[in-house]
Each structure stands twice: as structure tokens, then as C-alpha cells.
């Protein structure tokens, strides 16, 4: 688990919010808020908390 912990700390210090946004149309997670989704081309990017159904369970 040391490698995973190290990678997690490094990712948190880079200032990039990985997976903080998602496309409402296709659901692809994105690193940042873009004008258009690179996957489907729609302009439906939103914070990931607004895209994921809070009642979802795995």
C-alpha cells in the first residue's frame, strides 16, 4: 500500500482535481471543467456531485 499512498499524496499536491467534473450526457469523468466533452462533444459538463445519483450503490 505504500506505493498507492505515495501516488495519492503526489496527486493531491499537484493541484489538479482528477475526476471532479463529468459530462451529464455520456458520464465520462473529467479532470477539469471544459467547454465541451471530448468524448461526445456536448456542452454538458458539471461538477461530478451533480452528475452522480446519490442513491447509487455498487
C-alpha positions, 0 to 999 in steps of 0.5 A: 500500500505504500506505493498507492499512498505515495501516488495519492499524496503526489496527486493531491499536491499537484493541484489538479482535481482528477475526476471532479467534473463529468459530462451529464450526457455520456458520464465520462469523468473529467479532470477539469471543467471544459467547454465541451466533452471530448468524448461526445462533444456536448456542452454538458459538463458539471461538477461530478456531485451533480452528475452522480445519483446519490442513491447509487450503490455498487 
